[in-house]
Amino acid sequence: MKKNVLLVAIFLFAILGLHSCSDDNPENTSRVQLKLIDAPGDYQEVNVEIIDVLYNSTEDDEGWKSITEEDFSPIIVDLTELIAGNELLLSDVIIPSGMLQQIRLVLGDNNTLLVEGEANPINLDTPSGQQSGLKLKTNTELEPGYSYTFILDWDVQKSVVKAGNSGKYNLKPVIRVNTEVNSGSIKGKVVGKPIEGDNLADAIPLEGASVTVYTMDNVEVTETATNSEGNFIVRGLDPGEYKIKIEDFNYIIYESQTIEVTAGETTDAGTIELSVPVS
């Protein structure tokens, strides 16, 4: 199988973990978890085949090693399902302590896209020249006996690029990375009253509402969508002040006041009821 190598040359943000590894972790090793989540796009499915995950403790191209188990089998994940707290644990392994310079996702050829309104998926190409994704140039040393969890937030909307009028789509991954211990989260629930003429019942959960996070200077950070119960969670946010915008085509756009995010904590935005436009 031909391999399309997505180099997410992530010079990782690692901050010392808050808890020790298990007792069977030797003194010269550290525990590393990689969790994949998604900032959704306007697609019904975005299926990506991951066949390996590599890491490099040096700056030498010969220093790549597999971070996955020996019996790791290729997996195909629909990125659009990784919202509202759903995540894919790519690895949970013990590796030698020391400098962790980069990681790399190795993709197979079985990448497909299902566009809204279409019945059949189409091939999602990874251009042969696309050798790098998001790069964060921070060299980090893994301390012996500690755990590190890294959040890989794959931005589907920015990663899927239509190739002109050819009907083809290319995969050019855009991934935002942070450490769980060095970041915070925002969660909440979105509800609205059913659109049923003049008969407005009690508020019900809204599925598929867009939740976008902005800095207080109106710079977009990331986005997610609500699940079938109206719940959402945005993870991997740097500590600081944010605001959220919630959009659903049946309702008036909602914009929050300042939301404070603290490292290692989840800020609850509560239940947010969207208003019905006045006719």
C-alpha positions in Angstrom: 0.0 0.0 0.0 1.3 3.4 -0.9 1.7 5.6 2.1 0.9 9.3 2.1 2.8 10.7 5.0 1.2 13.6 6.8 4.0 15.2 8.7 2.5 16.9 11.6 5.9 18.1 12.7 4.7 19.0 16.1 7.4 20.5 18.3 5.1 19.7 21.2 3.9 22.1 23.9 4.5 19.5 26.6 4.0 20.6 30.2 4.8 18.3 33.1 2.0 15.9 33.7 0.0 16.1 36.9 0.2 12.4 37.8 2.9 9.7 37.7 2.8 6.8 35.3 1.9 3.3 36.5 4.2 1.2 38.7 5.4 -0.8 35.7 6.8 2.4 34.2 10.7 2.4 34.5 12.4 5.4 35.9 13.7 6.4 32.5 10.4 6.4 30.6 7.3 8.6 30.4 3.7 7.9 29.4 2.3 9.7 26.3 -1.3 9.8 25.2 -2.4 11.3 21.9 -6.1 12.2 21.5 -7.7 13.2 18.2 -10.7 15.6 18.1 -12.4 17.6 15.3 -13.4 21.1 14.5 -16.2 20.2 12.1 -16.8 21.3 8.5 -19.7 21.3 6.1 -19.5 17.7 5.2 -21.5 14.6 6.1 -18.4 12.4 6.5 -14.6 12.8 6.3 -13.0 9.4 6.6 -9.3 9.3 7.2 -7.2 6.1 7.3 -4.4 6.2 9.9 -1.9 3.4 9.5 0.8 4.4 12.0 1.9 7.2 14.4 5.6 8.0 14.6 7.7 10.1 17.0 11.2 11.6 16.8 13.4 12.5 19.8 16.0 14.0 17.6 16.2 16.4 14.7 17.6 13.7 12.5 15.3 12.2 9.8 16.7 8.8 10.7 15.4 9.1 14.2 11.7 8.2 13.6 10.2 5.4 15.6 6.6 4.0 15.8 4.7 5.1 18.9 2.0 2.5 18.3 1.8 -1.1 19.5 3.3 -3.8 17.3 -0.1 -5.2 16.6 -1.6 -1.8 15.6 -4.0 -2.3 12.7 -4.9 0.5 10.3 -8.0 2.4 11.4 -10.5 4.5 9.4 -12.0 7.3 11.5 -14.8 9.7 10.5 -13.5 13.0 11.8 -17.0 14.5 11.8 -18.0 12.2 14.7 -15.2 13.5 17.0 -17.3 16.3 18.6 -19.1 17.0 21.8 -16.6 15.1 23.9 -16.1 12.2 21.5 -12.4 11.5 20.9 -10.1 9.0 19.3 -7.2 7.8 21.5 -4.5 7.3 19.0 -1.9 6.1 21.5 -1.4 5.4 25.2 2.2 4.2 25.4 5.3 4.3 27.5 8.3 5.8 25.6 11.8 6.8 26.7 12.0 10.1 28.5 14.0 13.0 27.1 13.4 15.4 24.3 10.3 14.9 22.2 10.8 16.9 19.0 8.1 15.7 16.6 5.3 13.3 15.9 4.0 12.1 12.5 0.7 10.6 11.4 1.1 8.1 8.6 -2.0 8.0 6.3 -3.1 5.2 4.0 -4.9 5.6 0.7 -8.4 4.9 2.0 -9.5 8.5 2.6 -13.0 9.5 1.5 -15.4 12.4 1.7 -19.2 12.4 1.7 -20.6 15.7 0.7 -24.0 16.8 2.1 -26.8 15.7 -0.2 -24.7 13.1 -2.0 -25.3 9.4 -1.8 -21.8 8.0 -2.4 -18.5 9.0 -0.9 -15.7 10.3 -3.2 -11.9 9.8 -2.9 -10.0 12.3 -0.8 -6.6 12.8 -2.2 -3.5 13.7 -0.2 -1.1 15.5 -2.7 2.3 13.8 -2.9 3.9 17.2 -2.3 2.0 17.8 0.9 4.6 16.8 3.4 3.9 19.0 6.4 0.9 20.1 8.4 0.8 22.2 11.5 4.2 23.0 12.9 4.7 24.2 16.5 8.4 24.9 17.1 8.8 24.1 20.8 11.3 21.5 21.9 10.2 19.7 25.1 11.7 17.3 27.5 9.6 14.4 28.9 10.3 14.0 32.5 10.7 10.4 33.8 7.8 8.8 35.6 5.1 11.4 34.4 2.2 11.3 31.9 1.6 13.7 29.0 -1.7 14.0 27.1 -1.7 15.9 23.8 -4.9 17.1 22.1 -4.8 17.1 18.3 -7.7 19.2 17.1 -8.2 18.5 13.4 -9.9 21.4 11.5 -11.9 19.6 8.8 -13.2 22.8 7.2 -9.7 24.1 6.6 -8.2 20.7 5.8 -10.5 19.7 2.9 -9.8 21.7 -0.3 -11.9 21.5 -3.5 -9.6 21.2 -6.6 -11.2 23.8 -8.8 -14.1 22.6 -10.9 -12.7 19.1 -11.3 -15.1 17.6 -8.7 -12.0 16.3 -6.7 -11.0 17.2 -3.2 -7.6 17.3 -1.6 -6.7 16.6 2.1 -4.3 19.3 3.4 -4.4 18.8 7.1 -4.7 21.7 9.5 -4.3 20.6 13.2 -4.2 22.6 16.4 -2.2 21.0 19.2 -2.1 21.6 22.9 -1.6 19.6 26.1 -4.5 18.7 28.3 -2.7 19.8 31.5 -1.8 23.1 29.9 -5.2 23.9 28.5 -8.8 24.3 29.5 -12.2 23.6 28.1 -15.6 25.2 27.6 -18.8 23.1 27.7 -22.5 23.8 27.5 -25.9 22.8 26.1 -27.9 24.5 23.3 -31.7 24.4 23.2 -34.4 26.1 21.3 -38.2 26.1 20.9 -39.5 24.0 18.0 -40.5 25.9 14.8 -44.1 24.8 14.6 -46.1 27.8 13.5 -47.6 29.6 16.5 -47.4 26.5 18.7 -44.1 26.9 20.5 -43.5 24.0 22.9 -40.9 23.8 25.6 -37.3 24.1 24.5 -35.7 21.1 23.0 -32.0 20.2 22.5 -30.6 21.4 19.1 -28.4 19.0 17.2 -25.8 20.3 14.8 -25.7 23.9 16.0 -22.3 25.5 15.2 -20.3 26.7 18.2 -17.3 28.9 17.4 -14.8 30.2 20.0 -13.3 33.6 19.6 -10.7 35.6 21.5 -11.9 38.9 23.0 -10.3 40.5 19.9 -12.6 38.6 17.6 -10.0 36.2 16.4 -11.5 32.8 15.6 -9.8 30.0 17.6 -11.8 26.8 16.8 -15.3 25.5 16.4 -17.4 22.5 17.1 -21.0 21.3 16.9 -23.6 20.1 19.3 -24.6 16.4 19.5 -28.1 14.9 19.5 -28.6 16.0 23.1 -27.5 19.6 22.4 -24.3 19.3 24.3 -20.9 20.6 23.2 -17.4 20.8 24.5 -14.4 22.7 23.2 -11.1 21.4 24.4 -7.4 22.4 24.2 -7.9 26.1 24.8 -5.0 28.2 26.1 -5.9 29.9 29.5 -7.5 33.3 29.0 -10.7 35.1 28.1 -13.0 33.9 25.2 -16.4 34.4 23.8 -18.6 31.9 21.9 -20.9 32.4 19.0 -23.7 29.8 18.4 -25.5 29.6 15.0 -28.4 27.5 13.8 -30.3 28.6 10.7 -33.7 28.5 12.4 -32.6 30.8 15.2 -31.1 34.2 16.0 -27.3 34.1 16.4 -26.2 33.9 20.0 -23.0 35.6 21.3 -21.8 35.2 24.8 -20.2 37.5 27.3 -16.7 36.9 28.4 -15.9 33.2 29.3 -12.8 32.6 31.5 -10.8 29.5 30.7 -8.4 28.1 33.3 -5.7 25.5 32.7 -6.8 22.0 33.7 -10.4 23.0 34.2 -13.7 23.0 32.2 -15.8 26.1 32.3 -19.5 25.4 32.1 -21.4 27.9 29.9 -24.7 26.4 31.1 -27.8 25.8 29.0 -28.1 28.4 26.2 -31.6 28.9 24.7 -31.6 30.3 21.2 -34.3 32.8 20.3 -36.8 32.4 17.5 -36.7 35.3 15.0 -39.7 37.6 15.3 -41.9 37.4 12.2 
